[in-house]
Amino acid sequence: MANTLNLEALAERLDRLESKEAIRDIVTAYAIACDEHDMDRLMSLFCNDACFDAPNGSMVADGKEAIQTMFEQTFKIRGPAYHWTHDTTVVIDSEDPDKAQGLVLSHAETTPNGVVSIAAMRYADDYRREPDGQWRFCKRVISFLYYVPATEYSQGLNQANRVLMGDTRFEADYPEALPAWQSFIDNHGPLELG
């Protein structure tokens, strides 16, 4: 009996590890698909009922078809790009091993409307393992630390409106809006940036 329980526990642990690796693979595949404008690969990474969101409202789509339309419009105005991920945390749902959440930290070099630009962003993700056994994004929320033309980078972090999408400037999504950041300010006073 003890061996059976140990084998079941081992199988569950192995499934979690394999699931985390599969999720990291789709995170990487997303970056590559964006760089290559590979719509088939990109769309294969999303559940049919997936949603994509951004706190500033610049990238919002509900459902796989709407996500495809959003990316087609984005890619039409963007030339070469390079996305890379740094750190990815994945937590498998303790109640349902076919669901997970993650946080992905990343950067991108892009050329919207021919303007060489750089961005730092984070994705808050929900993942789901579908009946075919593949993990996919069921929700992605992209938040920007900055997204500025390369010519503005040296001063980009010194302004609140450091996200440029088309002709519209938005306030950065983080870190200023994060509870921990706000708590630090509340407890220690305003930053002394010189």
N, C-alpha and C positions, 0 to 999 in steps of 0.2 A: 504494500500500500504506500509506504513512504517513497519508494522508488518511482511509483506512478505519479505521485504528487510532485516530486522533484523534476521529473521529465516534463510535466505540464507547466510548471513554473519556468523551467529552462526554455521551453518552446515559446512561452509568452515573452520572456526577456529577449529571445532571439528575434521574434517578430517585431518587437519595439525597436531594436537596433537596426534591423533591415528596413523598417518603415522610415526611421530617421534618415538613413542613407538615401532611400528613394526620394524622400522629400527634398533633401539637399540637391539631388540630381535635377529635380524639376526647377528648383531655384536657379541653378546654373543654366539649364536649358532655356529658361525665360530670357536671361541676359543675352545668350547667344542668338536666340530667335529675334530679339529686338535689334541687335546689331546687324543681322543678316536680312532683316525685313522678311523673315520666313514665316508667313502667315499660317501655313499649315501646321508647322511645328508649334508656333505660339498658341494657336487655338486648341491644339491637342492637349495643352496643359491645364485647360479650364473645364470645370463641370458645366453642364448645360444651364444650370440655374445660378451660375456664379455672378458675383457683382464685383465691380472695381470702383474705388472711391478715393477721394482726396479731400482733406479738411478744407482746402481753399476752393473746392468746387471745380477745379480746372480739368480733372479727369474723372468723370463719373459715368458709369454704364451699368445697367442692370440686365443680366442675361448674356449668354454667350454671343448671340448675334450683335447685340449692342456693343459688347467689348470688341468684337471684330471690327465693327464700323469705326469705333473710337481709334483703334490702332491704325487702321487703314488711313484715316485722316491725319494722324500724327506722322506716319511714315511718309506720306506724300510731301510733307514740307521739311522733312529731315533727311539730310545726306548721311555721310559716314558717322558712325557712333561707336563708342566702346563702353560697355557696361561691365562692371566687375563688383562681385560681392566680397565682403570682408568676413564678417561674422554672422553666423546663422544659429539661432537657438530654436529648438523644436521640442515641444512638449506634447506627448501622446496623451489623449484623453484617458483618464484612469477608469472611466465607466464604459467607454466605447473605443476599442482599439482601431476603429476605422475613421476616427476623427483626430485632428491635431491642430495645434496653433503654433505660430512661430513669429520671430522677429528677425528681419534680414537687414543688415547695415550695408550700404553700398554707395558707390560713386558712378558717375557717368561723364563721359566727354561726348558732346553731341553737336550737331550743326543745324538747329532749327532756322528755317528761312535763310540758310547759308551763313549764319552767325556762329562762329566757334564758341561753344559754351561749356561750362562745367557745372556739375550738380553733385550734391551730397544728399542722400535720402535714406529713409528707412521704410520698410514694408512691414505692416502688421498683417499677418496672413492667417487664414483658416484653411485647412486642408481636409480633403476627404478621400478615403480609399473607395473607389467605385466597384461595382460588381465584377468588372473585368480585372480587378486586382491592382489597377493603376491608381497611384496617388495623383490628385489634381488640386488646383486652387479652387476653392469655393468662394473665397473672398480675399481681395487684396486691397489694402489701404496704403497708399503712397503718401508719405509726409516728407517735406523738403526742409533741410537745414538751409540750403541756398540753391539757386539755379540762376546763374548769371553769365553774361558774356565773359569770355576769358579776359578781355581788357578791363573788366571791373573786379576781377577776383581779388586784387590786393586790398581793396576797400570793401569788398562784398559783405564780410561778416560784421562790419561796423554799422550796418543799417538794418532797420527792422524790415523794410520792404525789399528783401533780398531774393525774391523768387520772381523771375520774369518769364511769363508765358505769353508769347505773341507780343502784343503791345501793352499788356496788363501786368502791373506789378502787384504782388501779393506780399503780405507779411509772412515771414517764415513760420512753418508749422511747429518747429521746435528749435531750441530747447525751451524757449520762454513760456510756452503753454503747458509744459510738463509739470505735474504736481510737485515733483521733487525740486525742480528749479524754483518754482514759486515759493515753496516752503523754505528753501535756503534764503531767498530774499526776505521773506517774512521774519525769519529768525535772526538774520545777520545784517540786514539793511541792504541798501542798493549796492550794486557792484561799483568798484572804484577802478574804472578803466583808463584813467589818466587824462 
